[in-house]
């Protein structure tokens, strides 16, 4: 099983600068790998890979400490 990348880079939707997102620590849920970063313009960038439902739940959360339980 491959380990997820710890840092990914995206283009900011607000200012088009490069923004790095970092792999977040998660609980026992191994079916989602959440990422988050903040652009220099202040825009929060979120990304996730893994189970589609868990990814959607993470991307819709409002930025508080994210946990996912079955």
Biotite code that builds the C-alpha atoms (Angstrom):
import biotite.structure as struc

atoms = struc.array([
    struc.Atom([0.000, 0.000, 0.000], chain_id="A", res_id=1, res_name="UNK", atom_name="CA", element="C"),
    struc.Atom([1.398, 3.390, -1.007], chain_id="A", res_id=2, res_name="UNK", atom_name="CA", element="C"),
    struc.Atom([1.695, 6.168, 1.538], chain_id="A", res_id=3, res_name="UNK", atom_name="CA", element="C"),
    struc.Atom([-0.048, 9.448, 0.624], chain_id="A", res_id=4, res_name="UNK", atom_name="CA", element="C"),
    struc.Atom([2.080, 12.463, -0.226], chain_id="A", res_id=5, res_name="UNK", atom_name="CA", element="C"),
    struc.Atom([2.592, 14.735, 2.786], chain_id="A", res_id=6, res_name="UNK", atom_name="CA", element="C"),
    struc.Atom([2.535, 17.996, 0.792], chain_id="A", res_id=7, res_name="UNK", atom_name="CA", element="C"),
    struc.Atom([0.600, 18.830, -2.387], chain_id="A", res_id=8, res_name="UNK", atom_name="CA", element="C"),
    struc.Atom([0.617, 22.108, -4.310], chain_id="A", res_id=9, res_name="UNK", atom_name="CA", element="C"),
    struc.Atom([-2.414, 23.742, -5.934], chain_id="A", res_id=10, res_name="UNK", atom_name="CA", element="C"),
    struc.Atom([-3.230, 27.062, -7.574], chain_id="A", res_id=11, res_name="UNK", atom_name="CA", element="C"),
    struc.Atom([-5.220, 29.382, -5.283], chain_id="A", res_id=12, res_name="UNK", atom_name="CA", element="C"),
    struc.Atom([-8.748, 29.978, -6.607], chain_id="A", res_id=13, res_name="UNK", atom_name="CA", element="C"),
    struc.Atom([-8.685, 33.542, -5.288], chain_id="A", res_id=14, res_name="UNK", atom_name="CA", element="C"),
    struc.Atom([-5.288, 34.935, -6.341], chain_id="A", res_id=15, res_name="UNK", atom_name="CA", element="C"),
    struc.Atom([-3.825, 32.169, -8.592], chain_id="A", res_id=16, res_name="UNK", atom_name="CA", element="C"),
    struc.Atom([-0.630, 31.855, -6.488], chain_id="A", res_id=17, res_name="UNK", atom_name="CA", element="C"),
    struc.Atom([0.745, 28.447, -5.566], chain_id="A", res_id=18, res_name="UNK", atom_name="CA", element="C"),
    struc.Atom([-0.519, 27.175, -2.222], chain_id="A", res_id=19, res_name="UNK", atom_name="CA", element="C"),
    struc.Atom([0.842, 24.116, -0.415], chain_id="A", res_id=20, res_name="UNK", atom_name="CA", element="C"),
    struc.Atom([-1.542, 21.852, 1.467], chain_id="A", res_id=21, res_name="UNK", atom_name="CA", element="C"),
    struc.Atom([-0.272, 19.519, 4.148], chain_id="A", res_id=22, res_name="UNK", atom_name="CA", element="C"),
    struc.Atom([-1.516, 16.062, 5.100], chain_id="A", res_id=23, res_name="UNK", atom_name="CA", element="C"),
    struc.Atom([-3.559, 16.339, 8.304], chain_id="A", res_id=24, res_name="UNK", atom_name="CA", element="C"),
    struc.Atom([-3.363, 13.829, 11.125], chain_id="A", res_id=25, res_name="UNK", atom_name="CA", element="C"),
    struc.Atom([-6.491, 11.716, 11.269], chain_id="A", res_id=26, res_name="UNK", atom_name="CA", element="C"),
    struc.Atom([-7.977, 9.210, 13.678], chain_id="A", res_id=27, res_name="UNK", atom_name="CA", element="C"),
    struc.Atom([-8.382, 5.521, 12.904], chain_id="A", res_id=28, res_name="UNK", atom_name="CA", element="C"),
    struc.Atom([-10.107, 6.331, 9.599], chain_id="A", res_id=29, res_name="UNK", atom_name="CA", element="C"),
    struc.Atom([-7.710, 5.120, 6.936], chain_id="A", res_id=30, res_name="UNK", atom_name="CA", element="C"),
    struc.Atom([-10.154, 5.639, 4.043], chain_id="A", res_id=31, res_name="UNK", atom_name="CA", element="C"),
    struc.Atom([-9.560, 9.388, 3.727], chain_id="A", res_id=32, res_name="UNK", atom_name="CA", element="C"),
    struc.Atom([-6.406, 11.491, 3.657], chain_id="A", res_id=33, res_name="UNK", atom_name="CA", element="C"),
    struc.Atom([-7.353, 15.142, 4.347], chain_id="A", res_id=34, res_name="UNK", atom_name="CA", element="C"),
    struc.Atom([-5.104, 18.046, 3.394], chain_id="A", res_id=35, res_name="UNK", atom_name="CA", element="C"),
    struc.Atom([-5.315, 21.715, 4.333], chain_id="A", res_id=36, res_name="UNK", atom_name="CA", element="C"),
    struc.Atom([-3.262, 24.826, 3.733], chain_id="A", res_id=37, res_name="UNK", atom_name="CA", element="C"),
    struc.Atom([-3.577, 28.608, 3.721], chain_id="A", res_id=38, res_name="UNK", atom_name="CA", element="C"),
    struc.Atom([-2.505, 30.779, 0.810], chain_id="A", res_id=39, res_name="UNK", atom_name="CA", element="C"),
    struc.Atom([-0.491, 33.946, 1.437], chain_id="A", res_id=40, res_name="UNK", atom_name="CA", element="C"),
    struc.Atom([-3.663, 35.889, 0.508], chain_id="A", res_id=41, res_name="UNK", atom_name="CA", element="C"),
    struc.Atom([-5.499, 34.211, 3.418], chain_id="A", res_id=42, res_name="UNK", atom_name="CA", element="C"),
    struc.Atom([-7.654, 31.812, 1.376], chain_id="A", res_id=43, res_name="UNK", atom_name="CA", element="C"),
    struc.Atom([-7.999, 28.338, 2.940], chain_id="A", res_id=44, res_name="UNK", atom_name="CA", element="C"),
    struc.Atom([-7.411, 25.476, 0.506], chain_id="A", res_id=45, res_name="UNK", atom_name="CA", element="C"),
    struc.Atom([-8.712, 22.023, 1.359], chain_id="A", res_id=46, res_name="UNK", atom_name="CA", element="C"),
    struc.Atom([-8.214, 18.753, -0.491], chain_id="A", res_id=47, res_name="UNK", atom_name="CA", element="C"),
    struc.Atom([-8.702, 15.086, 0.293], chain_id="A", res_id=48, res_name="UNK", atom_name="CA", element="C"),
    struc.Atom([-8.174, 11.711, -1.306], chain_id="A", res_id=49, res_name="UNK", atom_name="CA", element="C"),
    struc.Atom([-9.814, 8.383, -0.548], chain_id="A", res_id=50, res_name="UNK", atom_name="CA", element="C"),
    struc.Atom([-13.408, 7.240, -0.028], chain_id="A", res_id=51, res_name="UNK", atom_name="CA", element="C"),
    struc.Atom([-15.761, 9.555, -1.961], chain_id="A", res_id=52, res_name="UNK", atom_name="CA", element="C"),
    struc.Atom([-18.268, 10.026, 0.904], chain_id="A", res_id=53, res_name="UNK", atom_name="CA", element="C"),
    struc.Atom([-15.519, 10.780, 3.427], chain_id="A", res_id=54, res_name="UNK", atom_name="CA", element="C"),
    struc.Atom([-13.839, 13.200, 1.007], chain_id="A", res_id=55, res_name="UNK", atom_name="CA", element="C"),
    struc.Atom([-17.142, 15.036, 0.456], chain_id="A", res_id=56, res_name="UNK", atom_name="CA", element="C"),
    struc.Atom([-17.757, 15.220, 4.210], chain_id="A", res_id=57, res_name="UNK", atom_name="CA", element="C"),
    struc.Atom([-14.293, 16.692, 4.774], chain_id="A", res_id=58, res_name="UNK", atom_name="CA", element="C"),
    struc.Atom([-14.586, 19.263, 1.992], chain_id="A", res_id=59, res_name="UNK", atom_name="CA", element="C"),
    struc.Atom([-17.998, 20.395, 3.291], chain_id="A", res_id=60, res_name="UNK", atom_name="CA", element="C"),
    struc.Atom([-16.822, 20.802, 6.899], chain_id="A", res_id=61, res_name="UNK", atom_name="CA", element="C"),
    struc.Atom([-16.273, 24.378, 8.016], chain_id="A", res_id=62, res_name="UNK", atom_name="CA", element="C"),
    struc.Atom([-12.634, 24.090, 9.073], chain_id="A", res_id=63, res_name="UNK", atom_name="CA", element="C"),
    struc.Atom([-13.035, 22.936, 12.660], chain_id="A", res_id=64, res_name="UNK", atom_name="CA", element="C"),
    struc.Atom([-11.088, 19.861, 13.733], chain_id="A", res_id=65, res_name="UNK", atom_name="CA", element="C"),
    struc.Atom([-12.394, 17.253, 11.318], chain_id="A", res_id=66, res_name="UNK", atom_name="CA", element="C"),
    struc.Atom([-13.147, 13.726, 12.428], chain_id="A", res_id=67, res_name="UNK", atom_name="CA", element="C"),
    struc.Atom([-15.069, 11.050, 10.615], chain_id="A", res_id=68, res_name="UNK", atom_name="CA", element="C"),
    struc.Atom([-16.704, 8.091, 12.247], chain_id="A", res_id=69, res_name="UNK", atom_name="CA", element="C"),
    struc.Atom([-18.894, 5.371, 10.799], chain_id="A", res_id=70, res_name="UNK", atom_name="CA", element="C"),
])
